[in-house]
Amino acid sequence: MASAILLNRQAAPMNEMAMGPPYPATTAALGGLPTISLDVPICAVFFVLFMIGAVSHMIIFQVNVKRGHKFILSGMLFGFCMSRLMTMVLRIVWAVYPHDAKIAIAANVFVAAGVVLLFIINLLFAQRILRASHPNSGWHPILHYAFMAIYVIIVLSLIALIISVVQANYTLNLNTKRIDHDIQLYGGTYYAFVSFLPILLVLGGLVIPRKTRVEKFGSGRFRHKIAILLVSATLLCLGATFRVGVNYAGGNRPREDPAGYQSKACFYIFNFTVEIIVIYLYVIVRVDKRFWVPNKSHGPGDYSRKSEAEEAGAEKERESTEGIHITSEEETFDDMSREDLARSDREKGTVPDEEKGVVSDEEKGIVPNEKKGISAHEGLKHGQCHGMIPLDPHHSSMATLDPNMP
């Protein structure tokens, strides 16, 4: 009974134009109309994958916060995964109700809007790499305001895209539809440029000769940071470029005659597959450690300084080890000259006997038996003559003999 109801919903007559807005789309789009048999299982799989990604990045974010290691971008990655969960839910609902124009609008808006967060994160990574390799130009106010302008345009373009998608479904005016389509072409083109910008910045920073040494930040080697960013940016740029190319080439094709590049396979590969690869890549390589920079960094040299938590831990370690001297190899095996021993004593805060005024046995005129030429056996006899005898034949200690003893 339920399957019959679903089939009736999908086979409903196309007379929505007479029912008023919102109107269904009349042109072919990437992915086409979702179906229960194909799209629901695929969306369910992506739902699970994005759920795992969301949990992973939130755990990383919470653990870092407890350690005083703030990495806000992990929270942004969690937010992106959550938006993709909503996208999967809306697409499943759209598959069940294929002629509900409002659900179709919401699903298309979430498909286009979610990836913006990944573009911004990659731009921030590229900015940190540029500042580390070229501190003077990377921290220049002009470049700072240029990045701020890019972020503002990203947000404004997203708003324009959402308005154009909604408006295109609420009007039958061909000129208005053409304007909305042009806005969507602009938004897709700009996002493709933004996705390619990290690659351009990193490669440009490698080509331009450096005037200073690379300022290390985070953990791991600097070349690995570059490789991670280039891989993720290339994947996102591939997806963004393909989507806008499809919109340019097949944006006016009728819905009943979509092109091959507008298939469902292309839709899921160049949208969610490349995104899930980037999400899991950032979990595996731990970008929260590799791309971390100290808080309140605002100029050259700030990336290499330690965080407040690390400085507090280092200070506590210095206090705990204060006064502890680690014996060197020369001291252990007594392979040091008198000058080295005196210098070592001064470094440890002790004063040699000579500087304290303590007179050695030789200076007192007391010469050891060895220097007198007396053997140990003779010295023992000599000690017996002075009232010293062994307490026990098996014990090496000596005691003073009482004269009154027999």
Secondary structure, 3 states (H helix, E strand, C coil): CHHHHHHHHHCCCCCHHHHCCCCCCCECCCCCCCCCCCHHHHHHHHHHHHHHHHHHHHHHHHHHHHCCCCCHHHHHHHHHHHHHHHHHHHHHHHHHCCCCHHHHHHHHHHHHHCCHHHHHHHHHHHHHHHHHHCHHHHCCHHHHHHHHHHHHHHHHHHHHHHHHHHHHCCCCCHHHHHHHHHHHHHHHHHHHHHHHHHHHHHHHHHHCCCCCCCCCCCCCCHHHHHHHHHHHHHHHHHHHHHHHHHHHHHCCCECCCCCHHHCHHHHHHHHHHHHHHHHHHHHHCCHHHHCCCCCCCCCCCCCCCCCHHHHHHHHHHHHHCCCCCCCCHHHHCCCCCHHHHHHHHHHHCCCCHHHHCCCCHHHHCCCCHHHHCCCHHHHHHHHHHCCEEECCCCCCCEEECCCCCC
